[in-house]
Amino acid sequence: MHQQNTLKISEIFFSAQGEGLRVGEPTIFVRFAGCEVRCDFCDTKYAWNEGEEEEIKTILKKIEKFKSLTKWVCITGGEPMLQDISELVKMLKKQGYLLHLETNGRIFRQLPFDWVTISPKPPNYIFAKEYVNLAKEVKLVVDKYLSMEIIKKISWKFRKVPVFLQPDSMKRGSMKKAYYLWKKGMESKIKNLKLGYQIQKIYRIK
Ligand code: SF4
């Protein structure tokens, strides 16, 4: 795959990390445009198609505006791994940033991330096997497809890291199902299963 000089970006902004183990950390978010999965519950549908082709040096400049606030950059989407982000990642590492990848896990690229969050998506929950040893955490959105069978399978595969049951946009019904599944998980002695959250929905921030 040849290297891209421009990347399709949906938005770049500064906020607090809202999910998973790094919750509350000041973070610069780089949201890549495009996603092939199209989940019903997706809360960034605007990133599926909308975005601007931007040169890597322009993206770096936009990120640099927030550099005094944090070194953490969250590479997210949409699905960031659909594009060849290797040059951008290389430049960011050179400039001393710490990189957090958020991916649905379908595409693997060998890149020097400091933190990897994988969130396999329904209905198939497929992911590249390389993530099993790379992921620092797993997030499973609690929707109509999520079952104990899937939870057991994924928690076992990723048994060295926490697996968060993440309610769909903190909706009441999804939270109730998350708690039910979590309790079932405890009864089945799934030690790495955690109840998840999205603090950006609670605080109503981006
Ligand atoms: S994989 Fe993520 S970005 Fe893509 S549609 Fe699903 S929730 Fe949205």
Boltz pocket constraint, residues with backbone or C-beta under 6 A from the ligand:
constraints:
  - pocket:
      binder: B
      contacts: [[A, 34], [A, 35], [A, 36], [A, 37], [A, 38], [A, 39], [A, 41], [A, 42], [A, 43], [A, 44], [A, 45], [A, 77], [A, 78], [A, 79], [A, 104], [A, 119], [A, 121]]
      max_distance: 6.0
